[in-house]
Amino acid sequence: MDSNKVNQCVEALCKNGCEAVRATISSMEMGVRLEQTRDLDQEEAARVLRELRAIMAVYDERP
């Protein structure tokens, strides 16, 4: 697994904002292959999804 590719992909996706990241997560959960993840293998794409979920969990937490 190329951690560098994964990190770059996560960073690029996050630059699009929270709503775009939520849409990306939903698409990936439905098995949609996205342009942003086309160069990743299945394991790398799964890691991107896990990392995006973890990032958004911080924003979705309510005090």
KOLKELO-463544 format. One record per atom (N, C-alpha, C, CB): atom name; x, y negated, z negated. Coordinates in steps of 0.02 Angstrom, whole numbers, plus 50000, padded with zeros to 5 digits. Glycine has a CB too. Example, Ala and Ser with C-alpha at 12.3 -4.5 7.8 and 13.67 -1.06 7.14 Angstrom:
2
  name      x      y      z
     N  50660  50284  49610
    CA  50615  50225  49610
     C  50660  50165  49610
    CB  50565  50224  49548
     N  50642  50112  49646
    CA  50684  50053  49643
     C  50645  49998  49606
    CB  50704  50030  49714
END
This chain:
63
  name      x      y      z
     N  50043  50059  50000
    CA  50000  50000  50000
     C  50045  49938  50000
    CB  49951  50000  49939
     N  50026  49890  50041
    CA  50064  49828  50046
     C  50030  49775  50003
    CB  50068  49804  50120
     N  50056  49767  49942
    CA  50027  49719  49894
     C  50030  49648  49921
    CB  50063  49722  49828
     N  50081  49632  49960
    CA  50087  49566  49988
     C  50028  49550  50035
    CB  50154  49559  50026
     N  50012  49599  50078
    CA  49955  49590  50124
     C  49890  49581  50085
    CB  49950  49649  50173
     N  49882  49621  50034
    CA  49822  49618  49993
     C  49816  49549  49960
    CB  49822  49673  49939
     N  49870  49526  49930
    CA  49870  49461  49896
     C  49856  49404  49945
    CB  49936  49449  49861
     N  49886  49407  50004
    CA  49875  49355  50054
     C  49803  49354  50076
    CB  49922  49365  50114
     N  49774  49413  50085
    CA  49704  49418  50105
     C  49658  49389  50052
    CB  49686  49491  50120
     N  49669  49407  49989
    CA  49628  49382  49934
     C  49633  49306  49931
    CB  49650  49413  49866
     N  49694  49279  49935
    CA  49703  49207  49932
     C  49667  49172  49990
    CB  49778  49189  49934
     N  49673  49199  50049
    CA  49641  49169  50108
     C  49564  49170  50100
    CB  49661  49206  50172
     N  49538  49225  50075
    CA  49465  49230  50066
     C  49441  49181  50012
    CB  49446  49301  50047
     N  49479  49174  49959
    CA  49459  49130  49904
     C  49460  49057  49925
    CB  49505  49141  49844
     N  49501  49039  49973
    CA  49503  48970  49997
     C  49437  48949  50029
    CB  49559  48961  50047
     N  49395  48997  50047
    CA  49331  48983  50078
     C  49277  48964  50029
    CB  49308  49042  50118
     N  49290  48970  49965
    CA  49242  48951  49914
     C  49202  49010  49887
    CB  49195  48901  49942
     N  49169  48996  49831
    CA  49133  49048  49794
     C  49077  49081  49834
    CB  49104  49020  49731
     N  49038  49042  49868
    CA  48982  49071  49906
     C  49007  49117  49961
    CB  48938  49016  49936
     N  49060  49097  49995
    CA  49089  49138  50048
     C  49119  49203  50019
    CB  49144  49100  50086
     N  49150  49197  49960
    CA  49177  49257  49928
     C  49121  49304  49908
    CB  49220  49238  49867
     N  49067  49278  49882
    CA  49010  49321  49864
     C  48982  49356  49926
    CB  48954  49279  49830
     N  48978  49320  49981
    CA  48953  49350  50044
     C  49002  49404  50069
    CB  48944  49295  50098
     N  49066  49390  50061
    CA  49117  49439  50081
     C  49111  49502  50039
    CB  49188  49409  50074
     N  49103  49494  49974
    CA  49095  49552  49930
     C  49034  49592  49951
    CB  49088  49529  49856
     N  48979  49559  49963
    CA  48917  49594  49983
     C  48928  49633  50048
    CB  48859  49545  49992
     N  48960  49601  50096
    CA  48973  49634  50161
     C  49018  49695  50152
    CB  49004  49585  50210
     N  49071  49686  50113
    CA  49117  49741  50103
     C  49083  49799  50066
    CB  49179  49717  50064
     N  49040  49783  50018
    CA  49004  49835  49982
     C  48958  49875  50028
    CB  48963  49805  49925
     N  48934  49843  50081
    CA  48891  49877  50129
     C  48931  49914  50183
    CB  48844  49827  50162
     N  48998  49910  50177
    CA  49040  49946  50224
     C  49056  49908  50288
    CB  49008  50009  50242
     N  49041  49844  50290
    CA  49055  49804  50348
     C  49130  49790  50352
    CB  49015  49738  50347
     N  49159  49803  50410
    CA  49230  49788  50421
     C  49235  49715  50442
    CB  49262  49836  50475
     N  49271  49675  50404
    CA  49275  49604  50417
     C  49339  49586  50455
    CB  49272  49566  50351
     N  49335  49532  50491
    CA  49393  49506  50528
     C  49452  49497  50481
    CB  49375  49439  50562
     N  49439  49470  50421
    CA  49492  49455  50373
     C  49527  49518  50346
    CB  49464  49415  50315
     N  49493  49575  50350
    CA  49522  49636  50322
     C  49541  49687  50376
    CB  49474  49667  50273
     N  49538  49667  50438
    CA  49549  49715  50493
     C  49619  49746  50493
    CB  49537  49681  50560
     N  49669  49710  50467
    CA  49737  49735  50466
     C  49754  49776  50404
    CB  49786  49677  50471
     N  49704  49787  50361
    CA  49715  49824  50300
     C  49691  49896  50308
    CB  49679  49790  50241
     N  49725  49942  50276
    CA  49700  50010  50276
     C  49643  50015  50224
    CB  49757  50062  50261
     N  49613  50073  50219
    CA  49555  50081  50176
     C  49571  50067  50103
    CB  49527  50152  50183
     N  49629  50090  50080
    CA  49650  50080  50011
     C  49662  50005  49997
    CB  49714  50120  49996
     N  49694  49971  50044
    CA  49707  49899  50036
     C  49642  49859  50035
    CB  49753  49874  50091
     N  49596  49877  50079
    CA  49531  49843  50081
     C  49493  49854  50016
    CB  49489  49867  50142
     N  49496  49914  49989
    CA  49463  49929  49926
     C  49494  49887  49870
    CB  49468  50004  49909
     N  49559  49877  49872
    CA  49592  49836  49820
     C  49571  49763  49827
    CB  49668  49843  49825
     N  49565  49739  49889
    CA  49542  49670  49900
     C  49473  49663  49869
    CB  49540  49652  49976
     N  49429  49710  49881
    CA  49361  49707  49853
     C  49363  49707  49777
    CB  49319  49767  49879
     N  49403  49750  49747
    CA  49408  49751  49674
     C  49434  49684  49647
    CB  49455  49808  49651
     N  49483  49656  49679
    CA  49511  49593  49656
     C  49461  49536  49664
    CB  49576  49577  49694
     N  49424  49535  49719
    CA  49373  49483  49729
     C  49319  49489  49675
    CB  49342  49488  49799
     N  49298  49550  49661
    CA  49248  49560  49608
     C  49273  49534  49541
    CB  49230  49635  49602
     N  49337  49549  49526
    CA  49366  49527  49462
     C  49369  49451  49459
    CB  49435  49557  49452
     N  49389  49420  49513
    CA  49392  49347  49515
     C  49324  49317  49505
    CB  49423  49322  49581
     N  49275  49342  49540
    CA  49208  49314  49536
     C  49175  49328  49469
    CB  49164  49341  49591
     N  49195  49381  49435
    CA  49168  49396  49369
     C  49183  49339  49320
    CB  49196  49462  49342
     N  49241  49308  49329
    CA  49259  49252  49286
     C  49211  49194  49297
    CB  49332  49230  49299
     N  49195  49180  49360
    CA  49151  49125  49375
     C  49078  49140  49357
    CB  49155  49108  49448
     N  49060  49203  49359
    CA  48990  49222  49347
     C  48975  49232  49273
    CB  48974  49285  49385
     N  49027  49234  49230
    CA  49016  49240  49158
     C  48981  49178  49132
    CB  49082  49252  49121
     N  48935  49188  49088
    CA  48900  49131  49058
     C  48912  49133  48983
    CB  48823  49133  49074
     N  48927  49074  48955
    CA  48940  49072  48882
     C  48879  49088  48841
    CB  48965  49003  48863
END
